[in-house]
């Protein structure tokens, strides 16, 4: 869900490019429909298991998941899109990115969505507004889904239908157990909107069977990934606009180091079979992608106008969102 912001002068359009642009929305529609299919299949896999995903008779089961995840991704990208329109910056409609339908572990059915600006962003204020609009929008969308999920938890028969032996004291000794990591906002919402004495509140090892909780969690996870304050991620735009260029570089360097540390902790935990959720190996790969492809530092922008107090407060709120949404160990596999 990385967005690319064009900072150079717009190139003259040719007749060919104009013709392509006239029907370019068809690509957006096609990608959306394909992603709708792949996320629905992924939703079936999360709820009923990978074997059931390829039975189209189960297609309806995956709809709450797919509609929810497309909603969160769409809200995020249209946040950027409408902010760009407000500042008269040309931007494409969202491109949803499907993930192949396979029995691969941790298949969410999509790699996110992106938009691309097609004209020069005039100043830091516009860059800040476009960058911050997406994550704030997806944060509230994710929180809304979690609140709905927690207030509409199905009865215990739901999990027993999926795992008839769920409460059995005898477990399969060879079974791996996937546990989703948690964050401050998830814990807070669970405490506020559930009553363990009345509701069966699924543990983090089971929330992927609950589409609204799963997608709400996923939305927070991806929002936090985008808010990492480096390069041209949303967090990089916010950090560069909110602070001085030198401060932004220091924050980016620190963020890179922390990602590497969390990634190495994940490797150590897996290597020694600690069965303790400390770090995640994926953070190391994400750090390398940011370092060598996205780049750690935001491109310099000629405009040096300081943000007004209202935008600064919004920027600090975005940092708050990052803190409460970040998950040091998002995925953890308990070994038998």
C-alpha positions as CSV (number, residue, x, y, z in Angstrom):
1,X,0.0,0.0,0.0
2,X,2.8,2.3,-0.8
3,X,2.0,5.5,-2.7
4,X,4.3,7.2,-5.1
5,X,4.3,11.0,-5.3
6,X,5.6,12.7,-8.4
7,X,7.9,15.6,-7.6
8,X,9.3,16.4,-11.0
9,X,7.7,18.5,-13.8
10,X,4.9,16.8,-15.7
11,X,5.8,15.6,-19.1
12,X,3.8,16.7,-22.2
13,X,1.0,14.3,-23.1
14,X,1.0,12.6,-26.5
15,X,-2.1,11.5,-28.4
16,X,-1.3,7.9,-27.5
17,X,-1.2,8.7,-23.8
18,X,-4.4,10.6,-24.0
19,X,-6.1,7.6,-25.7
20,X,-4.8,5.3,-23.1
21,X,-5.9,7.7,-20.3
22,X,-9.5,7.7,-21.6
23,X,-10.0,4.0,-20.9
24,X,-7.5,3.6,-18.1
25,X,-10.2,3.2,-15.5
26,X,-11.0,-0.2,-17.0
27,X,-7.7,-1.4,-15.5
28,X,-8.8,-0.2,-12.1
29,X,-12.1,-2.0,-12.5
30,X,-10.5,-5.2,-13.7
31,X,-8.0,-5.2,-10.8
32,X,-10.8,-4.5,-8.3
33,X,-12.9,-7.4,-9.6
34,X,-9.9,-9.8,-9.6
35,X,-9.0,-8.7,-6.0
36,X,-12.6,-9.1,-5.0
37,X,-12.4,-12.7,-6.2
38,X,-9.0,-13.5,-4.6
39,X,-9.9,-11.9,-1.2
40,X,-13.2,-13.8,-1.1
41,X,-11.3,-17.1,-1.7
42,X,-8.8,-16.0,1.0
43,X,-11.7,-15.3,3.3
44,X,-13.1,-18.8,2.9
45,X,-9.6,-20.2,3.6
46,X,-9.2,-18.2,6.8
47,X,-12.6,-19.3,8.1
48,X,-13.0,-22.9,6.8
49,X,-9.4,-23.8,5.9
50,X,-7.4,-23.9,2.7
51,X,-9.1,-27.1,1.4
52,X,-12.5,-25.4,1.4
53,X,-11.3,-22.3,-0.4
54,X,-11.3,-23.9,-3.8
55,X,-14.9,-25.1,-3.5
56,X,-16.9,-22.3,-5.1
57,X,-20.0,-23.5,-3.2
58,X,-18.3,-21.8,-0.2
59,X,-17.9,-18.5,-2.0
60,X,-20.6,-16.8,0.1
61,X,-18.7,-17.6,3.3
62,X,-15.8,-15.4,2.2
63,X,-17.9,-12.3,1.4
64,X,-17.8,-10.6,4.8
65,X,-14.0,-10.8,4.7
66,X,-13.6,-9.6,1.1
67,X,-16.1,-6.7,1.4
68,X,-14.5,-5.6,4.7
69,X,-10.9,-5.7,3.4
70,X,-11.8,-3.9,0.1
71,X,-13.6,-1.3,2.2
72,X,-10.5,-0.7,4.4
73,X,-8.1,-0.5,1.4
74,X,-10.6,1.6,-0.6
75,X,-11.1,4.1,2.3
76,X,-7.3,4.4,2.6
77,X,-6.7,5.1,-1.0
78,X,-9.7,7.4,-1.6
79,X,-8.4,9.4,1.4
80,X,-5.3,10.1,-0.6
81,X,-7.3,10.5,-3.8
82,X,-9.8,13.2,-2.5
83,X,-7.0,15.0,-0.7
84,X,-5.1,15.2,-4.0
85,X,-8.3,16.5,-5.7
86,X,-8.7,19.1,-3.0
87,X,-5.2,20.4,-3.8
88,X,-5.8,20.2,-7.6
89,X,-3.2,17.4,-7.9
90,X,-4.0,14.9,-10.6
91,X,-4.2,11.4,-9.3
92,X,-5.3,8.0,-10.6
93,X,-8.1,6.0,-9.1
94,X,-6.9,3.2,-6.8
95,X,-5.2,0.2,-8.2
96,X,-6.1,-2.9,-6.1
97,X,-3.4,-5.5,-6.2
98,X,-4.7,-9.1,-6.1
99,X,-2.6,-12.0,-4.7
100,X,-2.7,-15.3,-6.5
101,X,-5.2,-17.9,-5.2
102,X,-3.0,-20.5,-3.6
103,X,-2.9,-22.6,-0.4
104,X,0.1,-20.4,0.7
105,X,0.2,-19.7,4.4
106,X,-0.8,-16.2,5.4
107,X,-2.6,-15.4,2.2
108,X,-4.8,-12.3,2.6
109,X,-5.8,-12.4,-1.0
110,X,-4.3,-9.0,-1.8
111,X,-1.1,-7.0,-1.6
112,X,-3.0,-3.8,-0.9
113,X,-3.8,-1.0,-3.2
114,X,-2.0,2.1,-4.6
115,X,-2.7,5.4,-6.3
116,X,-0.3,7.4,-8.4
117,X,-0.2,11.2,-8.6
118,X,0.2,12.5,-12.1
119,X,1.1,16.1,-11.6
120,X,3.5,18.1,-9.4
121,X,2.6,18.5,-5.7
122,X,2.8,22.2,-5.2
123,X,4.0,22.5,-1.6
124,X,4.5,20.8,1.7
125,X,1.0,21.4,2.9
126,X,-0.4,19.6,0.0
127,X,2.1,16.8,0.4
128,X,1.2,16.5,4.1
129,X,-2.5,16.5,3.4
130,X,-2.3,13.8,0.7
131,X,0.0,11.7,2.8
132,X,-1.9,11.9,6.1
133,X,-5.4,11.5,4.7
134,X,-5.0,7.8,3.8
135,X,-3.8,6.3,7.1
136,X,-6.2,8.4,9.2
137,X,-9.1,7.2,7.0
138,X,-8.1,3.5,7.2
139,X,-7.4,3.8,10.9
140,X,-11.0,4.9,11.6
141,X,-12.3,2.3,9.1
142,X,-10.4,-0.5,10.9
143,X,-11.5,0.7,14.4
144,X,-15.1,0.7,13.1
145,X,-14.8,-2.9,11.9
146,X,-13.3,-4.0,15.2
147,X,-16.0,-2.4,17.2
148,X,-18.6,-4.1,15.0
149,X,-16.8,-7.4,15.3
150,X,-16.5,-7.2,19.1
151,X,-20.2,-6.1,19.5
152,X,-21.5,-8.9,17.1
153,X,-19.5,-11.9,18.2
154,X,-21.1,-15.2,17.3
155,X,-21.8,-17.7,20.0
156,X,-19.4,-20.4,21.0
157,X,-21.1,-22.8,18.6
158,X,-19.4,-20.9,15.8
159,X,-15.9,-21.9,16.8
160,X,-17.1,-25.4,17.6
161,X,-18.5,-25.7,14.1
162,X,-15.0,-25.0,12.8
163,X,-13.1,-26.8,15.5
164,X,-15.3,-29.5,17.1
165,X,-12.5,-30.4,19.5
166,X,-11.7,-26.8,20.4
167,X,-12.2,-27.3,24.2
168,X,-10.8,-30.8,24.2
169,X,-7.8,-31.1,26.6
170,X,-6.1,-33.4,24.2
171,X,-4.5,-31.5,21.3
172,X,-2.7,-32.7,18.2
173,X,1.0,-32.7,19.2
174,X,2.1,-32.2,15.6
175,X,-0.1,-29.2,14.9
176,X,1.3,-25.7,14.4
177,X,-0.6,-22.8,16.0
178,X,-0.7,-19.4,14.3
179,X,-1.1,-16.5,16.7
180,X,-1.7,-12.9,15.5
181,X,0.2,-10.3,17.5
182,X,-1.7,-7.5,19.2
183,X,-1.4,-3.8,19.7
184,X,-2.7,-1.1,22.1
185,X,-5.8,-0.2,20.2
186,X,-6.9,-3.8,19.7
187,X,-6.5,-4.5,23.4
188,X,-8.4,-1.4,24.4
189,X,-11.3,-2.0,22.1
190,X,-11.6,-5.6,23.2
191,X,-11.7,-4.5,26.9
192,X,-14.3,-1.8,26.1
193,X,-16.7,-3.8,23.9
194,X,-16.6,-7.4,25.1
195,X,-17.6,-9.1,28.3
196,X,-15.8,-12.4,28.8
197,X,-18.4,-13.6,31.2
198,X,-21.1,-13.4,28.5
199,X,-19.3,-13.5,25.2
200,X,-16.9,-16.0,23.8
201,X,-14.0,-13.7,23.0
202,X,-11.7,-15.4,20.5
203,X,-8.0,-15.5,21.5
204,X,-5.4,-14.2,19.0
205,X,-4.9,-17.7,17.8
206,X,-8.4,-17.8,16.4
207,X,-9.3,-14.3,15.2
208,X,-8.7,-15.2,11.6
209,X,-11.9,-17.2,11.7
210,X,-13.7,-13.9,12.5
211,X,-13.7,-11.8,9.4
212,X,-14.4,-8.4,11.0
213,X,-11.8,-8.9,13.7
214,X,-9.3,-10.3,11.2
215,X,-9.8,-7.4,8.7
216,X,-9.8,-4.8,11.5
217,X,-6.6,-6.2,12.8
218,X,-5.1,-6.3,9.2
219,X,-6.2,-2.7,8.6
220,X,-4.3,-1.5,11.7
221,X,-1.3,-3.6,10.7
222,X,-1.1,-2.2,7.2
223,X,-1.8,1.4,8.4
224,X,1.1,1.1,10.8
225,X,3.4,-0.2,8.0
226,X,2.5,2.8,5.9
227,X,3.1,5.2,8.8
228,X,6.7,4.0,9.3
229,X,8.5,7.4,8.9
230,X,10.8,6.7,6.0
231,X,11.1,7.6,2.4
232,X,7.9,8.0,0.4
233,X,5.7,6.0,2.7
234,X,2.9,7.9,4.2
235,X,4.9,8.2,7.4
236,X,7.8,9.6,5.4
237,X,5.7,12.4,3.9
238,X,4.3,13.2,7.4
239,X,7.7,13.2,9.1
240,X,9.4,15.2,6.3
241,X,6.5,17.8,6.4
242,X,6.3,18.0,10.1
243,X,9.9,18.2,11.1
244,X,13.1,19.6,9.6
245,X,14.9,17.6,6.9
246,X,17.7,16.8,9.4
247,X,15.3,15.5,12.0
248,X,13.4,13.5,9.4
249,X,16.7,11.8,8.4
250,X,17.4,10.9,12.0
251,X,13.9,9.5,12.6
252,X,14.3,7.5,9.4
253,X,17.6,6.1,10.5
254,X,16.2,5.1,13.9
255,X,13.2,3.5,12.3
256,X,15.4,1.4,10.1
257,X,17.5,0.3,13.0
258,X,14.5,-0.7,15.0
259,X,13.0,-2.7,12.1
260,X,16.3,-4.6,11.8
261,X,16.3,-5.3,15.6
262,X,12.7,-6.5,15.5
263,X,13.6,-8.7,12.5
264,X,16.7,-10.2,14.1
265,X,14.8,-10.9,17.3
266,X,12.3,-12.8,15.2
267,X,15.1,-14.9,13.6
268,X,16.6,-15.6,17.0
269,X,13.2,-16.6,18.5
270,X,12.6,-19.0,15.6
271,X,16.1,-20.4,15.6
272,X,16.1,-21.2,19.3
273,X,12.4,-22.3,19.3
274,X,11.7,-20.0,22.2
275,X,7.9,-20.1,21.5
276,X,7.8,-16.4,22.7
277,X,6.4,-13.7,20.3
278,X,9.5,-11.5,20.1
279,X,9.9,-9.7,16.8
280,X,9.1,-10.9,13.3
281,X,11.5,-12.0,10.6
282,X,9.3,-10.1,8.1
283,X,10.4,-6.8,9.6
284,X,14.0,-7.5,8.4
285,X,12.9,-8.0,4.8
286,X,10.7,-4.9,5.0
287,X,13.7,-2.9,6.3
288,X,15.8,-4.1,3.4
289,X,13.1,-3.2,0.9
290,X,12.8,0.3,2.4
291,X,16.6,0.7,2.5
292,X,17.3,-0.3,-1.1
293,X,14.1,0.3,-3.1
294,X,11.9,2.8,-1.3
295,X,14.9,4.6,0.2
296,X,15.0,5.9,3.7
297,X,15.1,9.6,3.1
298,X,12.3,11.7,1.6
299,X,13.3,13.5,-1.6
300,X,14.1,17.2,-1.0
301,X,11.2,19.6,-1.8
302,X,12.0,23.2,-2.6
303,X,9.2,24.5,-0.5
304,X,10.2,25.2,3.1
305,X,6.9,26.6,4.4
306,X,6.2,25.4,8.0
307,X,3.0,23.6,8.6
308,X,0.3,25.5,10.4
309,X,-0.7,24.5,14.0
310,X,-3.8,22.6,12.9
311,X,-1.8,20.4,10.5
312,X,0.8,19.9,13.1
313,X,-1.8,18.6,15.5
314,X,-3.1,16.2,12.8
315,X,0.5,15.1,12.2
316,X,1.0,14.3,15.9
317,X,-2.3,12.4,15.8
318,X,-0.9,10.3,12.9
319,X,2.1,9.5,15.1
320,X,-0.3,8.5,17.9
321,X,-2.0,6.2,15.4
322,X,1.3,4.6,14.5
323,X,2.2,4.0,18.1
324,X,-1.1,2.3,19.1
325,X,-1.3,0.3,15.8
326,X,2.2,-1.0,15.5
327,X,2.6,-4.7,16.2
328,X,6.2,-5.8,17.0
329,X,5.4,-9.5,16.4
330,X,2.4,-9.5,14.0
331,X,2.6,-13.2,13.2
332,X,3.8,-15.9,15.5
333,X,3.8,-19.6,14.9
334,X,3.8,-21.7,18.0
335,X,5.8,-24.9,17.4
336,X,4.5,-28.2,18.8
